[in-house]
Amino acid sequence: MLGDKISLSLGHTSTFVFIGTKAEILEWFRTVGPTKIVQAVLFYDRPDTKPLDIVFDLLPYPNPDLTWMQYYQSFYYSDPTLEHYRLELRPEQPKIDSEIEPLHRMYAKSGVCLGDMADALERKWSQPSTKTYMDMAKELFMERDEAAEHAKVVAATTKKLDEEGREVELEDIVVSVPTDSQK
């Protein structure tokens, strides 16, 4: 069974993943999550002493149980009971984070309780996606290096908006979420 602490270290393979609908993921966070803490750990000395943040990335995930009719209908209207997502939890690594394009990204301090994150994630997921259609169109027509640089700028802007956002106290853990004026 899963212990009370989920420890993540720096690296590509240190990722904790949830797969399911948004409602299923949030239900797990609310029922099982209150006893689980996510922390970033280092197995070596790091020159800067800034603690690592935990990144919560929501990514689309194909639902293998869809019929062909449901699959084609999904292009025209959204059915939250059929849409599957992949929620990745990992330590913040700017180089890796700039290469991943999630639907939604949220940062939390290391040591956050997953049960406390449910409401913050639900608010974040109800907002429009971080990447605009204009950003996606620009990257489509750019060369590979230019697109990678543009993605880094968009990721940095997203993190800055989260850091400047309203702070929500979650049992001495501070999580940044955008304020209503930034929507």
C-alpha positions as CSV (number, residue, x, y, z in Angstrom):
1,M,0.0,0.0,0.0
2,L,1.1,3.6,-0.5
3,G,2.9,5.2,2.4
4,D,2.1,8.5,4.0
5,K,5.0,10.3,2.1
6,I,5.5,10.5,-1.6
7,S,9.2,11.4,-2.1
8,L,10.2,12.7,-5.5
9,S,13.9,13.4,-6.5
10,L,15.3,15.4,-9.4
11,G,15.3,13.5,-12.7
12,H,13.1,12.5,-15.6
13,T,11.9,9.3,-13.9
14,S,10.8,10.8,-10.6
15,T,7.2,11.4,-11.4
16,F,4.0,10.4,-9.6
17,V,1.1,10.0,-12.0
18,F,-2.7,9.9,-11.6
19,I,-4.8,8.8,-14.6
20,G,-8.6,9.3,-14.8
21,T,-11.3,11.9,-15.2
22,K,-10.9,15.2,-13.3
23,A,-13.6,14.1,-10.9
24,E,-12.0,10.8,-10.2
25,I,-8.6,12.4,-9.5
26,L,-10.1,15.1,-7.3
27,E,-12.1,12.4,-5.4
28,W,-8.9,10.5,-4.7
29,F,-7.3,13.7,-3.5
30,R,-10.2,14.4,-1.1
31,T,-10.6,10.8,0.2
32,V,-7.1,9.3,0.3
33,G,-5.0,12.5,-0.2
34,P,-5.5,14.0,3.3
35,T,-3.0,11.4,4.7
36,K,-0.5,11.8,1.9
37,I,2.4,14.3,1.7
38,V,4.4,15.0,-1.4
39,Q,8.0,16.2,-0.9
40,A,11.0,16.8,-3.1
41,V,14.2,15.3,-1.9
42,L,17.8,15.8,-3.0
43,F,20.3,13.0,-2.9
44,Y,23.3,15.3,-3.4
45,D,24.3,18.8,-2.3
46,R,22.9,21.6,-4.4
47,P,24.7,24.9,-4.8
48,D,21.6,27.0,-4.2
49,T,19.6,26.4,-1.0
50,K,16.2,27.3,-2.5
51,P,13.7,24.6,-1.7
52,L,12.2,22.8,-4.7
53,D,8.6,23.3,-5.7
54,I,6.3,20.5,-6.8
55,V,4.8,20.8,-10.2
56,F,1.3,19.6,-10.9
57,D,0.8,19.2,-14.7
58,L,-2.6,18.2,-16.1
59,L,-2.2,16.6,-19.5
60,P,-4.7,15.0,-21.9
61,Y,-4.8,11.2,-21.9
62,P,-6.6,9.0,-24.5
63,N,-9.5,7.0,-23.2
64,P,-9.3,3.5,-24.6
65,D,-12.9,2.7,-23.6
66,L,-14.4,5.2,-26.0
67,T,-16.5,4.0,-28.9
68,W,-15.8,5.4,-32.4
69,M,-19.0,7.5,-32.1
70,Q,-18.0,8.9,-28.7
71,Y,-14.5,9.7,-30.0
72,Y,-15.8,11.7,-32.9
73,Q,-18.4,13.4,-30.7
74,S,-15.6,14.6,-28.4
75,F,-14.5,17.0,-31.2
76,Y,-17.8,18.8,-31.0
77,Y,-18.8,18.8,-27.3
78,S,-17.1,17.9,-24.0
79,D,-18.2,15.1,-21.8
80,P,-16.4,15.2,-18.5
81,T,-17.3,11.7,-17.6
82,L,-15.5,10.3,-20.6
83,E,-12.4,12.6,-20.8
84,H,-9.4,11.1,-19.2
85,Y,-6.4,13.1,-18.0
86,R,-2.9,12.4,-16.7
87,L,-1.9,14.4,-13.6
88,E,1.9,14.4,-13.1
89,L,3.5,15.4,-9.9
90,R,7.3,16.0,-10.0
91,P,9.9,18.4,-8.7
92,E,10.3,21.7,-10.6
93,Q,13.0,21.5,-13.2
94,P,12.8,24.6,-15.5
95,K,14.5,22.8,-18.5
96,I,12.2,19.8,-18.4
97,D,9.1,22.0,-17.6
98,S,9.7,24.2,-20.6
99,E,9.5,21.1,-22.9
100,I,6.1,19.9,-21.5
101,E,2.9,21.6,-22.6
102,P,0.2,20.9,-20.0
103,L,-3.4,21.9,-20.2
104,H,-2.9,23.4,-16.7
105,R,0.2,23.8,-14.5
106,M,0.3,24.6,-10.8
107,Y,3.2,24.9,-8.3
108,A,3.1,24.0,-4.7
109,K,5.8,24.0,-1.9
110,S,7.5,20.7,-1.1
111,G,5.7,19.0,1.8
112,V,2.2,19.8,0.6
113,C,-0.7,17.6,1.7
114,L,-2.6,16.2,-1.3
115,G,-5.9,16.5,0.4
116,D,-5.3,20.3,0.7
117,M,-4.6,20.6,-3.0
118,A,-8.0,19.3,-4.2
119,D,-9.8,22.7,-4.0
120,A,-6.9,24.6,-5.4
121,L,-6.6,22.2,-8.3
122,E,-10.3,22.3,-9.0
123,R,-10.2,26.1,-9.2
124,K,-7.2,26.0,-11.5
125,W,-8.7,23.4,-13.8
126,S,-11.9,25.5,-14.1
127,Q,-9.9,28.3,-15.6
128,P,-9.0,28.6,-19.3
129,S,-5.9,26.8,-20.5
130,T,-2.6,28.7,-19.9
131,K,-1.6,28.6,-23.6
132,T,-3.5,30.8,-26.0
133,Y,-4.4,29.8,-29.6
134,M,-2.0,32.6,-30.7
135,D,0.9,31.0,-28.8
136,M,0.1,27.6,-30.4
137,A,-0.1,29.1,-33.9
138,K,3.2,31.0,-33.4
139,E,5.0,27.8,-32.3
140,L,3.5,25.9,-35.2
141,F,5.2,28.1,-37.8
142,M,8.5,28.6,-35.9
143,E,11.7,26.6,-36.3
144,R,12.3,24.0,-33.6
145,D,14.8,26.2,-31.7
146,E,12.6,29.2,-31.8
147,A,9.5,27.2,-30.7
148,A,11.5,25.8,-27.8
149,E,12.6,29.3,-26.7
150,H,9.0,30.6,-27.1
151,A,7.7,27.7,-25.0
152,K,10.3,28.6,-22.2
153,V,9.0,32.2,-22.2
154,V,5.4,31.0,-21.9
155,A,6.3,28.6,-19.1
156,A,8.2,31.4,-17.3
157,T,5.3,33.8,-17.7
158,T,2.9,31.1,-16.4
159,K,5.0,30.6,-13.3
160,K,5.3,34.3,-12.7
161,L,1.5,34.7,-12.8
162,D,1.2,31.8,-10.3
163,E,3.8,33.4,-8.0
164,E,2.2,36.9,-8.3
165,G,-1.3,35.3,-7.7
166,R,-3.3,35.3,-4.6
167,E,-1.7,33.1,-1.9
168,V,-4.0,30.5,-0.3
169,E,-3.0,29.2,3.2
170,L,-3.1,25.4,3.3
171,E,-2.0,24.3,6.8
172,D,1.2,26.3,6.7
173,I,1.8,25.4,3.0
174,V,1.5,28.2,0.6
175,V,0.2,27.5,-2.9
176,S,-0.1,30.2,-5.5
177,V,-3.2,30.5,-7.6
178,P,-4.1,33.3,-10.0
179,T,-6.4,36.0,-8.7
180,D,-9.8,36.8,-10.3
181,S,-8.3,39.9,-12.0
182,Q,-5.8,37.7,-13.9
183,K,-8.5,35.5,-15.5
